[in-house]
Amino acid sequence: EVQLQASGGGLVQAGGSLRLSCAASGFFFDDYYIGWFRQVPGKEREGVSCISSKDGSTKYADSVKGRFTISSDKAKNTHYLQMNSLKPEDTAVYYCAVAMISPDYALGADSPMTLGRWDYDYWGQGTLVTVSS
């Protein structure tokens, strides 16, 4: 059973930093994308960043480029989102998710990296990040 557990959210002042963690287990493919998403009430869930298990390549939403860094520790099966220079508009519930790269799932072998929420197959529970001004 695929499980994702996000943690690390909290309250931080504008300009501060937080590191979110996503503990993963039960993956049955070696090729996948880990994505971080965020959502505020009344808005669509927004893709923030993703990382490839195959080669470590990354992708970021324009709104977080230069401030957020995604990374993975495969030995720990844990993935991270380091968030620096936080802004009040970063306030949201943050989710981690996995997109399996397989013909049996939405993304096939040659699929480019994606921040589309519908491309992701399994989701963790959210962790709330609140940035005060």
C-alpha positions as CSV (number, residue, x, y, z in Angstrom):
1,E,0.0,0.0,0.0
2,V,1.4,3.4,-1.0
3,Q,1.5,5.8,1.9
4,L,2.7,9.4,2.1
5,Q,3.0,11.3,5.3
6,A,3.6,15.0,5.1
7,S,4.9,17.0,8.1
8,G,6.8,20.1,9.1
9,G,4.1,22.8,8.7
10,G,3.7,25.5,11.2
11,L,3.5,29.2,11.8
12,V,6.3,31.4,10.6
13,Q,6.9,35.1,10.1
14,A,7.3,36.5,6.6
15,G,10.9,36.1,5.5
16,G,11.3,33.0,7.5
17,S,11.9,29.4,6.5
18,L,10.3,26.0,7.0
19,R,11.2,22.5,5.8
20,L,8.4,20.1,4.9
21,S,9.0,16.4,4.9
22,C,7.2,13.6,3.1
23,A,7.8,10.1,4.4
24,A,7.0,7.6,1.6
25,S,6.4,3.9,1.7
26,G,4.9,1.0,-0.4
27,F,6.1,2.2,-3.8
28,F,6.2,-0.6,-6.3
29,F,7.9,1.3,-9.1
30,D,11.4,2.8,-9.1
31,D,10.4,5.5,-11.6
32,Y,8.1,8.2,-10.2
33,Y,7.7,11.9,-9.6
34,I,7.2,13.3,-6.1
35,G,5.2,16.5,-6.1
36,W,4.4,19.2,-3.6
37,F,1.1,21.0,-3.9
38,R,-0.7,23.6,-1.9
39,Q,-4.3,24.7,-1.5
40,V,-6.1,27.5,0.2
41,P,-9.9,27.4,0.8
42,G,-11.9,28.3,-2.3
43,K,-9.0,27.8,-4.7
44,E,-7.7,25.0,-6.8
45,R,-4.9,22.9,-5.6
46,E,-1.7,24.3,-7.0
47,G,1.4,22.5,-8.0
48,V,4.5,23.9,-6.3
49,S,7.4,21.6,-7.2
50,C,8.3,18.1,-8.3
51,I,11.3,15.9,-8.5
52,S,12.2,12.8,-10.6
53,S,13.3,9.6,-8.8
54,K,15.1,8.6,-12.0
55,D,17.6,11.5,-12.3
56,G,16.8,14.0,-9.6
57,S,15.6,16.7,-12.1
58,T,13.3,19.2,-10.6
59,K,10.5,21.6,-11.7
60,Y,9.1,24.6,-9.9
61,A,6.1,26.9,-10.2
62,D,7.1,30.4,-11.1
63,S,5.7,31.7,-7.8
64,V,8.3,29.8,-5.8
65,K,11.4,29.7,-8.0
66,G,14.5,30.8,-6.2
67,R,12.8,30.4,-2.8
68,F,11.8,26.8,-2.5
69,T,14.0,23.7,-3.0
70,I,12.8,20.2,-3.4
71,S,15.0,17.2,-2.6
72,S,14.9,13.5,-1.9
73,D,16.8,11.2,0.5
74,K,16.2,7.8,-1.1
75,A,17.9,6.0,1.8
76,K,15.3,7.3,4.1
77,N,12.4,7.2,1.6
78,T,11.8,10.8,2.5
79,H,11.3,13.9,0.4
80,Y,11.7,17.5,1.4
81,L,10.5,21.0,0.5
82,Q,12.8,23.6,1.8
83,M,10.9,26.9,1.9
84,N,12.9,30.1,2.3
85,S,11.9,33.8,2.1
86,L,8.3,32.9,2.9
87,K,5.5,35.3,2.1
88,P,2.0,35.6,3.5
89,E,0.7,34.4,0.1
90,D,2.5,31.1,0.7
91,T,0.0,30.3,3.4
92,A,-1.8,27.1,2.5
93,V,-2.2,23.5,3.3
94,Y,0.7,21.7,1.6
95,Y,0.4,18.1,0.2
96,C,2.9,15.7,-1.1
97,A,1.9,13.2,-3.8
98,V,3.4,10.6,-6.1
99,A,3.0,10.1,-9.8
100,M,3.9,6.6,-10.9
101,I,5.7,6.4,-14.3
102,S,4.1,3.4,-15.8
103,P,1.7,2.5,-18.6
104,D,-0.7,1.4,-15.9
105,Y,-1.0,5.0,-14.6
106,A,-1.6,8.5,-16.0
107,L,2.1,9.0,-16.9
108,G,3.9,6.7,-19.3
109,A,7.6,6.2,-19.7
110,D,8.3,9.3,-21.7
111,S,6.0,11.7,-19.9
112,P,7.6,15.1,-19.0
113,M,7.7,16.3,-15.5
114,T,4.3,17.8,-14.5
115,L,2.8,19.9,-11.8
116,G,-0.7,18.9,-12.8
117,R,-2.6,17.6,-9.9
118,W,-4.5,15.1,-12.0
119,D,-1.3,13.4,-13.0
120,Y,-0.6,12.3,-9.5
121,D,-1.9,9.0,-8.2
122,Y,-1.4,8.9,-4.5
123,W,-1.6,11.7,-1.9
124,G,-0.6,12.3,1.7
125,Q,-2.6,14.3,4.2
126,G,-1.8,18.0,4.2
127,T,0.3,20.0,6.6
128,L,-0.7,23.6,7.3
129,V,1.8,26.4,6.6
130,T,0.9,29.8,7.9
131,V,3.0,32.8,7.1
132,S,2.3,35.9,9.1
133,S,3.0,39.4,7.9
